[in-house]
């Protein structure tokens, strides 16, 4: 028997042995956790990593501390945490990462997962941070798709969908109904209230009337914060799985968000949530669902929403082209979501390259470190932010 054959047999034997020991066949999902930035301190996050490591997960802890059972990456600051996390994701050394804060681009937002306090049922909140679009209805249509993708990757074959009753809910339903009629299978839920329908009241969130609850990200952020800290008075999030993965077409990383107020149980849940997505073939699910939605006319539906917006926009609006692209790591916060695109355009007009995004406290403009002070002055002068 050749050495190569012997090595192959040995590898198979070891994988089977590992599978029998852990209950999971094949390679363990590798999930990174950044250990700095929590309001509860690094030890709280180390505890979360140790809880998650009891499951069949290879937990990589990025911080100043370490413990047996974890793969440690020593860094000295929160900034170094994110640099190491990005490097691990880019190299494929980890499959996904959990962190406290991450500036997703516009078009990417997170789908949270939490337990309802009355029934304990898990529901997905689509979405909880980030911005799918600066238009509410377009964002909520995309959020529906993002929620379905996440739920399916977590093993729910045909998730039910409800739309929270906020501005734009009926327009969102009408557009989703068009997609359904064109062949994209959306399983609309029924409200538990007497008038029924898939437009949900707050009661329906508490009863877990749908697997996926669609809302805009700021409303979703409020909902998941309240459900996660329902029994603790608000300062410590103790229930659920965090704010979930950043989802968007073509976004090829699994970056999970937990709040700075999230305690060890929630952060451990976020790590397990990430492992569920990896094991559930998240990237394939995302690609497949977008293909099906686009075949059913997703592009036309979104174009129709944009066309309606264009009709109400000023006809003399000046088109501004972006300056040459550069690395943008400096954040400027305090901008209203509806003014975000205009704020970016004002910087482009001043020959400063900028991008829009969503930070942990709301919309942000991203610029280079060298241009941050100048960009801030321009935005203050234009009235987008306060000095």
C-alpha positions in Angstrom: 0.0 0.0 0.0 1.4 3.4 -1.0 2.1 6.2 1.5 -0.6 8.4 -0.2 -3.3 5.7 0.2 -2.3 5.2 3.8 -2.5 8.9 4.5 -5.9 9.1 2.8 -7.3 6.2 4.9 -5.8 7.7 8.0 -7.4 11.1 7.3 -10.8 9.5 6.7 -10.4 7.4 9.9 -9.6 10.6 11.9 -12.6 12.5 10.5 -14.9 9.6 11.3 -13.5 9.4 14.8 -13.9 13.2 15.3 -17.4 12.9 14.1 -18.3 10.2 16.5 -16.7 12.2 19.4 -18.4 15.5 18.5 -21.6 14.4 16.8 -20.5 16.3 13.7 -19.0 14.6 10.6 -16.3 16.5 8.6 -14.6 19.8 9.4 -15.7 21.9 12.3 -16.9 25.4 11.4 -14.3 27.9 12.4 -15.8 31.0 14.0 -13.8 34.1 15.1 -14.9 36.3 18.0 -13.4 39.8 18.6 -12.9 40.0 22.4 -12.6 43.8 22.8 -15.3 46.4 22.7 -18.0 45.0 25.0 -19.6 47.1 27.8 -19.2 44.1 30.0 -15.5 43.6 29.5 -13.3 41.1 27.7 -13.8 38.3 30.3 -17.5 38.3 29.4 -16.7 37.6 25.8 -14.1 35.0 26.8 -16.8 33.2 28.8 -19.0 33.3 25.7 -16.3 31.8 23.6 -15.9 29.0 26.1 -19.6 28.3 26.2 -19.7 28.1 22.4 -16.6 25.9 22.3 -18.6 23.1 24.1 -20.5 22.7 20.8 -18.8 21.3 17.7 -17.2 24.6 16.8 -13.6 25.7 16.5 -13.8 29.1 18.3 -11.0 31.6 17.5 -10.7 34.3 20.1 -9.1 37.6 19.1 -8.1 39.7 22.1 -5.6 40.0 25.0 -6.8 36.9 26.8 -6.9 33.1 26.0 -8.1 29.9 27.5 -7.7 26.1 26.9 -10.1 24.9 24.2 -9.9 28.1 22.1 -7.7 29.1 19.2 -6.1 32.4 20.4 -5.0 35.4 18.3 -3.3 38.0 20.6 -4.0 41.7 19.8 -3.7 44.9 21.9 -6.6 47.0 20.7 -10.1 47.0 19.3 -8.7 48.3 16.0 -6.2 45.4 15.8 -9.1 43.0 16.6 -10.9 44.1 13.4 -7.8 44.0 11.3 -7.1 40.5 12.5 -10.7 39.4 12.0 -10.7 40.7 8.4 -7.4 39.0 7.7 -8.7 35.6 9.0 -11.8 35.9 6.9 -9.9 37.0 3.8 -7.4 34.0 4.1 -10.2 31.5 4.8 -8.7 30.6 8.2 -12.1 31.2 9.7 -15.5 30.7 8.1 -17.3 33.5 9.9 -16.8 36.1 12.6 -18.7 37.7 15.5 -18.0 41.2 16.5 -19.5 44.2 18.3 -19.4 46.7 15.5 -18.8 46.6 11.7 -19.4 49.3 9.1 -21.4 47.4 6.4 -21.9 49.1 3.0 -25.3 50.3 1.9 -27.2 47.3 0.6 -26.0 45.0 3.4 -28.0 44.6 6.6 -28.2 42.1 9.4 -30.9 39.5 10.2 -31.3 39.0 13.9 -32.5 35.8 15.7 -34.1 35.9 19.1 -36.6 33.9 21.3 -40.0 35.3 21.9 -40.6 35.9 25.7 -44.1 34.2 25.8 -43.5 31.0 23.8 -39.8 30.7 23.5 -40.1 30.3 19.7 -37.1 31.5 17.6 -37.9 34.2 15.1 -35.7 36.1 12.6 -35.9 39.9 12.6 -35.2 41.3 9.1 -33.3 43.5 9.6 -31.6 44.8 12.8 -28.6 47.0 11.7 -27.2 48.2 8.5 -29.1 49.7 5.6 -30.4 47.7 2.6 -31.5 50.9 0.9 -32.1 54.5 1.7 -35.7 54.0 0.6 -37.8 52.3 3.2 -40.0 50.2 0.8 -37.1 49.1 -1.3 -35.2 48.2 1.9 -38.1 46.2 3.3 -38.5 44.2 0.1 -34.8 43.4 0.2 -35.0 42.7 3.9 -37.7 40.0 3.2 -35.3 38.2 0.9 -32.5 38.6 3.5 -34.7 37.1 6.2 -35.8 34.1 4.0 -32.1 33.4 3.1 -31.0 33.4 6.7 -33.9 31.3 8.0 -33.4 28.7 5.2 -29.7 28.5 5.9 -30.6 27.7 9.5 -32.7 24.8 8.4 -36.2 26.2 8.0 -37.2 25.0 4.5 -40.2 27.2 3.9 -40.2 30.1 6.5 -43.4 32.1 7.1 -43.1 35.8 6.6 -44.9 38.7 8.4 -44.5 42.4 7.9 -44.5 44.7 10.9 -47.1 47.4 10.7 -44.9 50.5 10.1 -44.8 53.1 7.3 -44.4 51.3 4.0 -45.7 47.9 5.2 -48.6 47.8 2.7 -46.4 48.9 -0.3 -43.9 46.3 0.8 -46.6 43.6 0.7 -47.9 44.7 -2.7 -44.4 44.4 -4.2 -43.8 41.1 -2.5 -47.1 39.8 -3.8 -46.0 40.7 -7.3 -42.8 38.6 -6.8 -44.9 35.7 -5.5 -47.3 35.9 -8.5 -44.3 35.9 -10.7 -43.0 32.6 -9.2 -40.9 33.5 -6.2 -42.3 31.4 -3.3 -43.0 33.6 -0.3 -45.0 31.9 2.5 -47.0 34.7 4.0 -47.9 34.3 7.6 -51.2 35.1 9.3 -51.6 37.5 12.1 -52.9 36.0 15.3 -55.3 39.0 15.6 -58.9 38.6 14.6 -58.5 40.6 11.3 -55.7 38.2 10.2 -53.4 39.1 7.2 -49.6 39.2 7.1 -49.3 42.9 8.3 -48.3 42.3 11.9 -49.1 44.1 15.2 -46.7 44.0 18.1 -48.7 41.1 19.6 -47.7 38.9 16.6 -44.0 39.4 17.4 -44.5 38.3 21.0 -46.5 35.2 19.9 -44.0 34.3 17.2 -46.6 34.3 14.5 -44.0 34.2 11.7 -40.5 32.8 11.3 -39.4 36.0 9.6 -40.6 39.4 10.8 -39.9 42.1 8.1 -39.2 45.7 9.2 -36.8 48.5 8.5 -33.4 48.2 10.3 -34.0 50.9 12.9 -37.3 49.3 14.0 -35.7 45.9 13.9 -32.8 47.1 16.1 -35.3 48.4 18.7 -37.3 45.1 18.6 -34.3 42.8 19.1 -32.7 45.0 21.8 -36.0 44.9 23.8 -36.5 41.1 23.3 -32.8 40.3 24.1 -32.9 42.2 27.4 -36.6 41.7 28.3 -35.9 40.1 31.7 -32.8 42.2 32.8 -34.0 45.8 32.7 -32.1 46.6 29.6 -28.4 46.9 30.6 -27.6 43.2 29.9 -28.8 41.3 26.8 -29.3 37.7 28.0 -31.6 36.0 25.4 -31.1 35.1 21.7 -28.4 35.0 19.1 -27.5 38.6 18.4 -28.2 40.8 15.4 -27.1 38.3 12.9 -25.1 38.2 9.6 -24.7 41.1 7.2 -26.7 39.9 4.2 -26.6 41.5 0.7 -26.3 40.4 -3.0 -22.6 39.6 -3.7 -21.6 40.1 -0.1 -19.3 37.1 0.4 -18.4 37.3 4.1 -20.3 36.0 7.1 -19.9 38.8 9.7 -22.2 38.5 12.7 -23.1 41.5 14.9 -23.7 41.4 18.7 -24.4 44.4 20.7 -21.9 46.0 23.1 -24.6 45.3 25.7 -24.8 41.6 24.8 -23.9 39.2 27.6 -22.1 35.8 27.3 -25.3 33.8 26.6 -26.2 36.0 23.6 -22.6 36.2 22.3 -22.3 32.4 22.6 -25.6 32.2 20.7 -24.2 34.4 18.0 -21.2 32.1 17.6 -23.6 29.1 17.3 -25.8 31.1 14.9 -22.7 31.6 12.7 -21.9 27.9 12.8 -25.5 27.1 11.8 -25.1 29.3 8.7 -21.8 27.7 7.8 -23.2 24.2 8.2 -26.4 25.2 6.4 -24.5 26.3 3.2 -25.3 30.0 3.7 -23.4 31.2 0.6 -25.2 28.7 -1.7 -28.6 29.5 -0.2 -27.9 33.3 -0.7 -26.9 32.7 -4.4 -29.9 30.4 -5.1 -32.5 32.7 -3.5 -31.3 35.7 -5.4 -31.4 33.8 -8.7 -35.0 32.7 -8.0 -36.0 36.2 -6.9 -34.4 37.8 -9.9 -36.1 35.3 -12.2 -39.4 36.4 -10.7 -38.7 40.0 -11.5 -36.9 41.4 -8.4 -35.0 43.8 -10.6 -38.2 45.2 -12.1 -39.9 45.5 -8.7 -37.0 47.5 -7.3 -36.7 49.6 -10.5 -40.4 50.4 -10.1 -39.9 51.6 -6.5 -36.9 53.7 -7.6 -38.9 55.2 -10.5 -41.6 56.3 -8.1 -39.0 58.0 -6.0 -37.5 59.7 -9.0 -40.9 61.3 -9.9 -41.0 62.9 -6.5 -37.3 64.1 -6.6 -36.4 67.6 -7.7 -36.0 67.7 -11.5 -33.0 70.0 -11.3 -31.0 67.7 -9.1 -27.3 67.8 -10.0 -25.6 64.6 -10.9 -22.3 64.3 -9.2 -19.6 61.7 -10.1 -17.5 60.0 -7.5 -13.8 60.9 -7.3 -11.2 58.1 -7.6 -11.9 55.3 -5.0 -9.7 55.1 -2.0 -9.5 53.2 1.3 -12.1 54.7 3.7 -11.8 53.8 7.4 -12.8 57.0 9.2 -16.5 57.3 10.2 -18.6 60.4 10.5 -21.9 59.8 12.3 -25.0 61.9 13.1 -26.5 62.1 9.6 -30.2 61.4 9.0 -30.8 58.3 6.9 -32.8 60.1 4.3 -30.0 62.6 3.8 -27.2 60.1 3.6 -26.9 60.0 -0.2 -26.9 63.8 -0.4 -24.2 64.0 2.2 -22.0 61.6 0.2 -22.7 63.6 -2.9 -21.7 66.9 -1.2 -18.3 65.4 -0.4 -17.9 64.0 -4.0 -18.6 67.5 -5.2 -15.7 68.7 -3.1 -13.4 66.0 -4.6 -13.4 63.9 -1.5 -14.2 60.2 -2.0 -16.8 58.9 0.4 -19.1 56.0 0.9 -22.3 55.6 2.9 -22.7 52.9 5.6 -24.4 52.0 8.8 -22.6 52.0 12.2 -23.8 50.6 15.5 -25.6 53.9 16.3 -27.0 54.7 12.9 -26.0 56.0 9.4 -22.4 57.0 8.8 -20.3 58.4 6.0 -16.9 56.7 5.5 -13.9 58.7 4.3 -10.1 58.3 4.4 -8.4 59.2 7.7 -6.6 62.0 5.9 -9.8 63.6 4.7 -11.9 63.1 7.9 -11.5 66.7 9.4 -12.0 68.4 6.0 -15.1 66.2 5.3 -16.6 66.9 8.7 -16.2 70.7 8.1 -18.0 70.4 4.7 -20.8 68.3 6.2 -21.3 70.8 9.1 -21.4 73.7 6.7 -23.9 71.9 4.6 -26.1 71.2 7.6 -25.8 67.4 7.5 -24.2 67.1 10.9 -23.8 69.4 14.0 -20.4 70.8 15.0 
